[in-house]
Amino acid sequence: MKWKYCLLSMSVLFFLSCVKEEGEGGLAKIRGKVFAYNLSSDGSIADSAYVGEQKMYISYGDHSFVDDEVRTSFDGSYQFNNLNKGNYTIFTYSYCDKCPLNQKAIKMNVLISEKKQTLELSDFKIFLD
């Protein structure tokens, strides 16, 4: 009789260990681009283009901290690879004259709903000082 309970307990533990949460280890991707506006000294837009070397961040699930970061390529593109199904927050920082430390977070909350999904996000639009 005890072996039945032991077998049942092991089966439950095995099943629970197979459930994957948001984060790395999957086959999904999130990608997009960052478009930046360069401001002149009077606050008007002096120039604009897709920007390279911009830090992009990802948080898994309901995390309130950064789980990973990448930098945009020369053409403004970025990609987060090997993700599981679930909820993610993608964000970067934009210049903001009236914000603390002159920056504000620009965020997108997204859902990966398929195992091998490639999620293409709309452009992040930021300001540079």
Number of C-alpha atoms within 10 A of each C-alpha: 5 7 8 9 10 10 11 12 11 12 12 10 11 11 9 10 9 8 7 13 15 19 20 17 13 17 15 20 19 21 16 16 23 24 18 22 20 17 16 12 9 7 10 10 13 11 11 15 13 20 19 18 15 22 14 21 19 23 20 21 18 10 12 9 10 14 14 14 16 14 15 19 16 12 14 20 19 22 18 20 16 14 23 24 23 17 17 22 19 23 19 20 20 20 19 16 13 9 9 8 9 12 17 17 13 13 14 14 12 15 14 19 13 13 15 15 16 17 18 12 13 11 15 21 17 21 18 17 14
